[in-house]
Amino acid sequence: MEKLSSASNPKIKNLLLLQEKSRARREQGLFVVEGRRELEHCLEGGFRVHSLFICPEIAGDLPSVPSAQVFELPEQLYRKVAYRDGTEGIIAEVEARHIGLEDLSLGENPLVIVLESVEKPGNLGAVLRSADAAGASAVIVCDPLTDLYNPNLIRASIGAVFTVPTVACNSHDAIEYLKRRGIQILTAQLQDSHLYYDTPMTGATAIVMGTESTGLTDIWRKAADAHIRIPMLGRLDSLNVSVSASILLYEAVRQRNIK
């Protein structure tokens, strides 16, 4: 274990760079995970930790991380580099792992969430958390405006980005993939749609949602097997995408009588 004491140390500077810049994450093939729970989900998901930064005063027992470089930070320095509070004195640099559509193992009667051009990492993280809770088979992020290893996304998902198979791709490839596997496509939209609870979701299903501001593009509307909507009884015409995802996921759970 090597001790680091200065914020000007190159390893500390690079850690901060990986937290802040998606370009650095892409170029180095590394991303940052903070917190014991998130790191446990990461390891359970088969990811390999490259470097581990530990503050013994906060972390207590050192987690078992095979083949990782370990650096010890004093509390004052740790609090300067930690992306958020309450991360239990543990920060890890993890090797990125990118999977494609053909790498997904959906199993029988899959339930898939598709998000088109969702730009806020907090929203995407919250959707992943709901997808994990509802036992979704996968999350497909089409034409993403944020990278899947954004620290805000990992934080909002509480590590669900490591527990739910997640793929980034373009919409055309996603549609072709779903059609080829006989998975019905349900697009969440206000126009020309039926109430979501009147739409069967017991078979293989992909629920597709777009941004709150512009909704879905025409490529998804035309590819859909059915259009569904959540009733809006007030003056507003949309819900947060993560709230909508939770409602629709659990309708599928209800219809499938999963307990």
N, C-alpha and C positions, 0 to 999 in steps of 0.2 A: 504494500500500500504506500503510495507516494503522497506526501503532504503538500498542498498548495496553499499559499497565504496571500497572494496578491491578485487583484482584479486585472492586472496587466499581463498575467501569465497567458501565453498563447493558447493553452488548453481552455482556460476560462473564456477568453475572447471568442474562441471558436464555438464554445457551448452557447454563448449569447447569440452568435451569428445564426446558428441553427434554429434557435428559438424564434428569431425575428424574420428570417429571410427564406422564402420558399425556394428561391434559386439555389441557395447554399444547400438546402436539403436535397434538392434534385442532383446537384453536381457531386455531392459527397455520398449520396445514398444513405444518409443518416437522418434520424429525427430524434426529438427529445420527449421523454416520458418522465413525469414527476409524480411522486406518491407511491406508497407501498402497494395499495390496491390496484392501481393502474398497471404497475410493473408486474404484479402477479398475473393479471389477465394477459399481459403482453407475453410473458414467458409461457403461460399455458397455451397461447395461440401459436407457439413454435417460433417466435421471433428470437433473434440472437442479439444479446447486449454487447455493444462494442466497448463502452466505457461507463463506469459507475462513479458518481460523485456523492460522497457520504458526509454528513455532519453528525459525528457520534453523539454530540450533546442532545440532538433532537431525535436521531434515528434509533438509538438503542442498539439492539442486536442487528448485526450485519446480515442482510438477506443472502441466500445462496444463489450466486449468479455464475454459472460456469464460464470459464475462459475470458472473463471481462477484465479490463484494466480498472483498477480501483484507486480513486483519489480521495483523500481526506481533506475536508474544508472546515475551517473554524466557523463558528456560528455567524459571526458578523459578515464574513464573505458569502456564506451560503444564502443568507437573507438578501444579499444584493443580487445574486444571480438567479434565485428562485423565481419562476414565472408567476407563481401565486402563493398565497399563504396556505398553511395547513398541509404541506406536502410531506410531512413526516421525515424531513431530513434526507430524502433520497431523490436524486436526479440521474437519469440514465440516457446515454446516447445509444440508440438502437438502429440496427441495420434494417433499412427499408426492404419491403418485400412486395412486389407488384404481381397481382394475379389477373388473368384475363377471363373473359366469359367462359371459355372452354375449360378453364380450371375449376369452375364451380361444380360442386356435387350437391345437387338440389334434392335428391331423394324422391320419394313418392309424394304426389299431390302437393307440390311446393307452393309456398306463399312468399311472394317477392314484392319488395317495395322499389319503385323506380322514381328517382328524383331528377328533374331536368333543370339544369342551370341554377341550382340553388347556390347562392353566393355567400350566405352568412354561415361561417363554420359552427357557430353556436346552434343554429337551427338544424344543421346536418347532424351534429353530435346528439342533439335531443331526439331526432328521428332514429338514429342508431340505437339509442337507449330503449326506445319503445319497441323497435324491431327485435331486440334481444328479449325483452319482457314478453312479447307475444309469440316468441319462437319462430320468427320469420326465417326463411331459408337463406335469404341473401338480400343485400341492398345494392342496387345498380345506380350509379351516379353518372348521368349523361351530360356531356359537355360541361364539366365542372368548372366553376369559377373560384374554387378554393381547393388546395391540395388536401389529400386525405390524412396527412400527418401534421396539419396545422395544430399548434398547441391548444388553441381554443376549442377545436373540434375534439381532441382527445379528452380535454377536461370536461366538456359538456356531455360527452358520451360515457364518462366514468369508465373508460376502457372498453366500451361496447364495440368500438372500431376494431378491436382485436378478437371479439367473441362472435361477431356476425360477419360471414364472408362478404366482403365489400369490393366491388369492381368499378373502376372508372372507364368509360368508353364513350363513343358517340351514339347518338340516338338511332341512326340507321342500323348500326351493328346490333344494338340492343333489341330493336324490333325484329330483325331477322332471326336473332337467337330465340326470342320468345315464341315467335310464330313456328319456327322449326320444331320446337319442343311441345307444341300444342298447349301453350299456356295462354289462357284468355287474358286480354289486356283491358283493364278498366281504367278509364281516365277520369280524374276528378275535375269537373268543370261545371259552370253554372248553365251554360247554353246547351239546349237540346239534350237534357239529361234526366235520369230517373233517380228517385231517392235511394240512397245507398242500401238501406235495409230491405228494399224490394228487389235487390239484385243478387242472384246466387253467387256465393263465393266458396262453395264447398269443394269445387274442383280446383285444378291447378290454376292459380291466379296471380297476376301481376297488377298491383295498384300503382298508378302513375300520377304524380303530382308535379306541378311547376312552381314558378315563383309566385309570391303573393301579389306582386304588382302587375305582372303581365300574363300569368297563367301558363298554359302549355302552348307550344307551337303547333302548327297545322299538321306536321308529320305524325305527331302522336294522336291528334284528334281523328285523322283519317285511318290510322292503323287500329284504332280501338274496336273491340268487340261490343263494348257498351260504354256509355257515359254516365257517370254517377255524381250525385251532389249531396252535400250535407245541408239540411234545411237551415236557412238563416232567417230568424224571426225578428231581428232587430233592424236597425238602420244601416248597419255595415254589411258588406257583401262578401267578406272573406275572413277566414280564421288563420292564425299562425300555422305554417305548414307542418310543424311538429305536432300541434294539437290535432290537425286534420288527420295526420298519419296515425296517431293513436286511436282516434275514433274508428277509422276504417279498418285498421289492423284487428281491433278487438271485435268488430262486427264479424270479421272472418273467423275469429276464434269462437265467437258465439254460435255462428252457423255450423261450424264443424264440431260443436259440442265438446270442445277440449276443456278438460278440468284439471 
